[in-house]
Amino acid sequence: MVTATSFRSMDATLRNRRLGTGRVRGIGHAVELSCVILLAAFSSTASAHFQLLYTPEAALNASRAIPLALVFSHPFNNGYTMSMGEPEAFYVISQRGAEAERRKTDLLEYLEPVTWSGVDSQAEAFVAHPPRSVTRSLGDYTYVLRPAPYYEEQEDKYIQQITKTVINVGGLPGSWDEPLGLPVEIVPLDKPYANWVGGVFRAVVLADGMPVPNAEIEIEYLNHEPQIDQLRFAAEAKITAPQGSFITLSIRANAQGEVMIGLPKAGWWGICALDLDDGLEYNDKELSLDAVLWIKATDMLP
Amino acid sequence: MNRRLAFYSLLLFGMSQVTLAHTPICDCYDNGDNTITCEGGFSDGGTAAGIPMRIIDGAGKLLIDGAMSAQSDFTFTKPDGNFRVEFEGGDGHIIQIDGRDIEE
């Protein structure tokens, strides 16, 4: 198995421009997906950077305090965990019912800087333990993290991954399918917290509120379960990749910016849309603004 | 687990299609000021506004006869002694929550 360190698709923007025909206005009514199948055309021989915004459960039967881990890592092979700076924003958007108002709760005050241990590395990360009052109501809770830009030395540029994780309390849905007005984001077309293993998950990639045709997408399975209490990833991998192409799955959005992935294994899956906003700079270097969405697949059990 | 969330099973044959598609949901929490708030809705995100709410004591006596607000919630003064909350979810299907399972 290939165990490279910090691969990213350096030519993502170039390929997006070449394949794209401009952003399409309107997400559309009929969801007509030209399926982008998991394990598709673009091979990768290494793992990708993924901003993790982790909590153990995605679908809770009843309210409780929700612990969170914010780690910048490689979720499949856990080969290298990178240090995070102080996040620029960290909050949760909650909504109880389709017609209810959204509520925004800032979570920055709950961040605790920690040293997080990967299998082979340690890095600065954050955990958060917001009180139960934050998640006391029924409904959807979309956690949003805008981390500090990370300097990727190999590419001499910065990476910033605006990350969302959606959970639900009690089965009463809210705004899981609504854009949040972020500069870049992946908006679910299926509930991110209610997916059976063997099903598919669909979403649309937005930049400045508009779908991004042919966006370059990377997908990784969270192969080493985070252990928040111990500030580390589990050493044991859940699955083994037969070849490097299976570590980071690379696909394209379709012409409407829509993606669809299969979910062959229970657990968390990360979807990352690369370099969605051209021409950004940070500290006089190129800034790649990515969007990440975490979804969870659940086994069908008796 | 301190608080119990009651669900209705979808395995209720003979129900209308609407009822089958939208499962009623209700949950309550103690506000810590001698009041309790219950929230409700349906699994499709639909509102519970106007849904009948009943508070019944341990002897079966009706203490409070109310309804969910426009925001799909219902707040009442915590009764003395045992009680239960009933959320009338439609088609005679009632979610019951024991007061002893309601916590802050």
Interface residues (C-beta under 8 A of the other chain):
Chain A: N61 A62 S63 R64 R96 G97 A98 E99 A100 R136 S137 L138 G170 G171 L172 P173 G174
Chain B: M1 R3 R4 L5 F7 T23 I25 D27 Y29 E39 G41 F42 S43 D44 G45 G46 T47 A48 Q71 S72
